[in-house]
Amino acid sequence: MSSETIQTGNLIFIIWGDLLYLIGVVLLGNQKKRSKVQHIVALGLLSVGILVVINNLLQYLF
């Protein structure tokens, strides 16, 4: 597998992680009718998004 393919995959996952992070922020920012389940899901999306971005950013840079 070429390094260009790997770098493209890392960029795609960085964007995907950013989207998960943004969805988590939007869910946490929604103060109307926020249930405990929505809060847990939002925190989960935030944490997964941050970890995906960190992991793929490190792979992309090194």
N, CA, C and O of each residue as an XYZ file, in Angstrom:
248
protein
N       0.849     -1.168      0.000
C       0.000      0.000      0.000
C       0.900      1.238      0.000
O       1.866      1.313      0.759
N       0.581      2.177     -0.834
C       1.423      3.362     -0.949
C       1.189      4.320      0.208
O       0.138      4.314      0.849
N       2.192      5.138      0.452
C       2.081      6.108      1.547
C       1.032      7.174      1.234
O       0.441      7.753      2.145
N       0.802      7.431     -0.049
C      -0.221      8.413     -0.426
C      -1.613      7.911     -0.034
O      -2.447      8.692      0.423
N      -1.861      6.633     -0.207
C      -3.142      6.045      0.180
C      -3.333      6.118      1.689
O      -4.429      6.415      2.164
N      -2.281      5.852      2.436
C      -2.348      5.898      3.896
C      -2.609      7.325      4.372
O      -3.422      7.542      5.270
N      -1.924      8.294      3.774
C      -2.128      9.686      4.162
C      -3.537     10.155      3.820
O      -4.136     10.916      4.581
N      -4.071      9.714      2.691
C      -5.442     10.072      2.326
C      -6.430      9.482      3.328
O      -7.378     10.154      3.733
N      -6.214      8.237      3.728
C      -7.066      7.619      4.743
C      -6.994      8.346      6.064
O      -8.015      8.530      6.726
N      -5.807      8.764      6.458
C      -5.659      9.515      7.704
C      -6.400     10.844      7.643
O      -7.029     11.250      8.620
N      -6.330     11.523      6.502
C      -7.056     12.792      6.358
C      -8.562     12.578      6.435
O      -9.278     13.376      7.039
N      -9.039     11.499      5.822
C     -10.476     11.204      5.867
C     -10.912     10.963      7.309
O     -11.958     11.455      7.732
N     -10.111     10.205      8.069
C     -10.475      9.934      9.453
C     -10.323     11.174     10.333
O     -11.046     11.307     11.321
N      -9.419     12.069     10.010
C      -9.323     13.338     10.751
C     -10.597     14.150     10.545
O     -11.131     14.724     11.494
N     -11.078     14.197      9.319
C     -12.320     14.921      9.034
C     -13.496     14.240      9.734
O     -14.356     14.917     10.297
N     -13.538     12.913      9.703
C     -14.597     12.168     10.377
C     -14.572     12.427     11.887
O     -15.624     12.593     12.505
N     -13.391     12.463     12.472
C     -13.256     12.769     13.893
C     -13.727     14.165     14.227
O     -14.357     14.384     15.262
N     -13.419     15.124     13.341
C     -13.895     16.493     13.545
C     -15.418     16.555     13.505
O     -16.034     17.276     14.290
N     -16.020     15.804     12.596
C     -17.479     15.779     12.519
C     -18.090     15.179     13.780
O     -19.084     15.698     14.288
N     -17.511     14.096     14.293
C     -17.996     13.511     15.542
C     -17.879     14.506     16.687
O     -18.785     14.630     17.511
N     -16.765     15.208     16.731
C     -16.545     16.209     17.767
C     -17.600     17.313     17.685
O     -18.170     17.711     18.701
N     -17.854     17.804     16.476
C     -18.839     18.874     16.295
C     -20.247     18.415     16.660
O     -21.009     19.175     17.257
N     -20.602     17.175     16.306
C     -21.910     16.652     16.683
C     -22.029     16.581     18.199
O     -23.075     16.911     18.758
N     -20.963     16.154     18.864
C     -20.970     16.107     20.324
C     -21.133     17.477     20.939
O     -21.865     17.636     21.916
N     -20.463     18.468     20.383
C     -20.583     19.837     20.898
C     -22.006     20.362     20.706
O     -22.561     21.004     21.598
N     -22.591     20.088     19.546
C     -23.959     20.532     19.283
C     -24.932     19.863     20.252
O     -25.831     20.517     20.781
N     -24.755     18.560     20.484
C     -25.645     17.866     21.419
C     -25.483     18.389     22.840
O     -26.467     18.513     23.570
N     -24.266     18.694     23.235
C     -24.066     19.243     24.573
C     -24.592     20.669     24.679
O     -25.061     21.083     25.740
N     -24.517     21.415     23.595
C     -24.976     22.790     23.603
C     -26.486     22.926     23.565
O     -27.024     23.989     23.874
N     -27.175     21.851     23.186
C     -28.640     21.876     23.127
C     -29.205     21.768     24.533
O     -29.266     20.676     25.099
N     -29.616     22.890     25.093
C     -30.101     22.919     26.475
C     -31.567     22.501     26.594
O     -32.020     22.141     27.680
N     -32.299     22.546     25.503
C     -33.713     22.195     25.546
C     -33.871     20.676     25.529
O     -33.318     20.004     24.659
N     -34.604     20.147     26.461
C     -34.960     18.733     26.502
C     -33.743     17.807     26.453
O     -33.787     16.770     25.792
N     -32.677     18.163     27.133
C     -31.486     17.315     27.125
C     -31.647     16.246     28.192
O     -31.727     16.542     29.385
N     -31.693     15.012     27.749
C     -31.824     13.906     28.685
C     -30.440     13.408     29.094
O     -29.420     13.820     28.543
N     -30.438     12.517     30.068
C     -29.171     11.956     30.526
C     -28.533     11.111     29.424
O     -27.312     11.110     29.268
N     -29.352     10.399     28.668
C     -28.831      9.573     27.573
C     -28.174     10.458     26.514
O     -27.094     10.136     26.019
N     -28.817     11.563     26.169
C     -28.241     12.478     25.173
C     -26.917     13.045     25.672
O     -25.984     13.227     24.889
N     -26.831     13.323     26.960
C     -25.590     13.839     27.534
C     -24.478     12.791     27.439
O     -23.345     13.123     27.089
N     -24.790     11.545     27.743
C     -23.790     10.471     27.671
C     -23.348     10.240     26.229
O     -22.159     10.060     25.964
N     -24.301     10.246     25.295
C     -23.969     10.071     23.879
C     -23.089     11.219     23.396
O     -22.123     10.993     22.667
N     -23.411     12.439     23.795
C     -22.619     13.603     23.379
C     -21.195     13.504     23.910
O     -20.242     13.773     23.178
N     -21.041     13.119     25.178
C     -19.692     12.962     25.731
C     -18.925     11.846     25.035
O     -17.719     11.955     24.814
N     -19.628     10.774     24.692
C     -18.989      9.679     23.956
C     -18.519     10.120     22.584
O     -17.407      9.791     22.170
N     -19.366     10.871     21.871
C     -18.975     11.369     20.552
C     -17.790     12.325     20.653
O     -16.886     12.296     19.818
N     -17.804     13.174     21.684
C     -16.676     14.089     21.882
C     -15.382     13.318     22.108
O     -14.358     13.617     21.494
N     -15.433     12.336     22.982
C     -14.209     11.595     23.309
C     -13.712     10.788     22.112
O     -12.512     10.762     21.841
N     -14.620     10.132     21.394
C     -14.207      9.359     20.215
C     -13.652     10.297     19.149
O     -12.635      9.995     18.526
N     -14.312     11.426     18.938
C     -13.829     12.382     17.941
C     -12.445     12.904     18.262
O     -11.599     13.012     17.374
N     -12.207     13.227     19.517
C     -10.887     13.728     19.921
C      -9.822     12.643     19.736
O      -8.739     12.917     19.219
N     -10.129     11.414     20.159
C      -9.157     10.327     20.026
C      -8.861      9.998     18.572
O      -7.710      9.735     18.221
N      -9.882     10.008     17.718
C      -9.674      9.731     16.293
C      -8.776     10.791     15.674
O      -7.860     10.471     14.915
N      -9.040     12.056     15.998
C      -8.233     13.140     15.425
C      -6.789     13.054     15.910
O      -5.862     13.195     15.113
N      -6.591     12.827     17.195
C      -5.224     12.742     17.731
C      -4.475     11.580     17.095
O      -3.332     11.732     16.664
N      -5.126     10.410     17.036
C      -4.476      9.225     16.480
C      -4.079      9.435     15.023
O      -2.933      9.186     14.649
N      -5.010      9.885     14.209
C      -4.717     10.032     12.790
C      -3.836     11.222     12.471
O      -3.114     11.208     11.475
N      -3.883     12.247     13.298
C      -2.984     13.384     13.120
C      -1.546     12.957     13.381
O      -0.636     13.321     12.636
N      -1.350     12.188     14.436
C       0.006     11.685     14.728
C       0.502     10.760     13.623
O       1.670     10.819     13.241
N      -0.382      9.906     13.107
C       0.023      9.018     12.012
C       0.324      9.818     10.756
O       1.248      9.485     10.015
N      -0.445     10.863     10.513
C      -0.247     11.672      9.320
C       1.073     12.448      9.402
O       1.782     12.581      8.405
N       1.394     12.953     10.584
C       2.601     13.756     10.717
C       3.872     12.906     10.790
O       4.927     13.322     10.310
N       3.773     11.731     11.383
C       4.968     10.905     11.549
C       4.827      9.663     10.716
O       5.724      8.820     10.705
